[in-house]
Amino acid sequence: MLRLQTPLPERYTSASPEELAERIGAAKAALGARLLVLGHHYQRDEVMRWADARGDSFGLSRTAADRHDAEFVVFCGVHFMAESADILTGAHQAVVLPDLNAGCSMADMADVESVEEAWDDLATVTDVERIVPITYMNSSAALKAFVGRQGGAVCTSSNARAVLTWALGLDGSEPRGDKVLFFPDQHLGRNTGHQLGFTEDDMRVWNPRRALGGLEGPDVKEATFLLWKGHCSVHQRFRPEHVEAFRAEHPDGIVIAHPECAREVVELADRVGSTDFIIRAVGEVPAGGAVAVATEIHLVQRLAHEHPDLSIVSLDPLICPCSTMFRIDDAHLAWVLEGLVDGEVRNRITVDPDTARWARVALERMLDIV
């Protein structure tokens, strides 16, 4: 998705960290309760220090929705997160993204046109009424709206198991279908499917660049999980050899992985879960323990700082930040906040009413499930 961020004025790009901190603090003080700054777990520390609330993407969007008094919601995260906040907040609230170039490579791997084309292709070989589309929270508002129209739901890394159980009726309830189209992250879908007792024989990867996803008709009919060929550029870096190297150095160490990691890494990890799960799991490790965390480096470094009694490292020794999350910096934050003080809403994120309505349907289905 093409997004164009205007270059910042020189007074922001040349300012020192101390100057920017002073200006951000002054702007926050001037705006008072009219302002809510949200910080995703993967943000830099110089940005996170200004957050009024920290969390994952959906949790922060719900926080924004609960803060009816906040006229301005500045979301320090990426584009799809700001869209979700706009969907869930009131018409009197403006959602701002400090840098429009802060997107998500995973979310961009499944655009609505490709998904609609896949849906049409699937209809040529099977009854799409039997397919439940499930989109990960890391997706555009347009994809969430598609899912809402087609009877599916959104999921997060925390509740993917519950949502897939709902879709397939695995809890004894009426199934919504007998197969799911899961996008954009194939790894979360695969790992959750295995949690539910399915095997690789029940899964096929849908490659949107190939005719019929690179599959044959029987593949589509036999599969329970059609997994979109998408991934997180950070979590795909973690490999089994990283686990082996850590265990060689720390035989009693603990490996905690995010479910966006590849299956072979998840199988070797001691604990697997969402960012909130990872934070809790680290907090449960006894003092003196060694922990390797397979997720974005800013969260890993923050956990290491908050738990000085533990040895916490990134599972990947080369350390890879989320390049799009990394775009949000103190200069952009100062720029949007000072604009608000001056009465100018910069980088407002809006979702058109029809898209927002159907995306909200998909989100509310998820909330009804969990």
Buried (B, 14 or more C-beta within 10 A) or exposed (E): EEEEBEEBEEEBEEBEEEBBBEBBBBBBEBBEEEBBBBBBBBBBEBBBEBBBBBBBBBBBBBBBBEBEEBBBBBBBBBBBBBBBBBBBBEEEBBBBBBBBBBBBBBBBBBBBEBBBEBBEBBEEBBEBEEBBBBBBBBBBBBBBBBBBBBBBBBBBBBBBBBBBBBBBBBEEEEBBBBBBBBBBBBBBBBBBBBBBEBEEEBBBBBBBEEEBBBBEEEBBEEBBBBBBBBBBBBBBBBBEEBBEBBBEEBEEBBBBBBBBBBBEBBBBBBBBBBBBBBBEBBEEBEEEBBBBBBBBBBBBBBBBEEBEEBBBBBBBEEEBBBEBBBBBBBBBBBBBBBBBBEEEEBBEBEBEEEBBBBBBBBBBBBEEBE
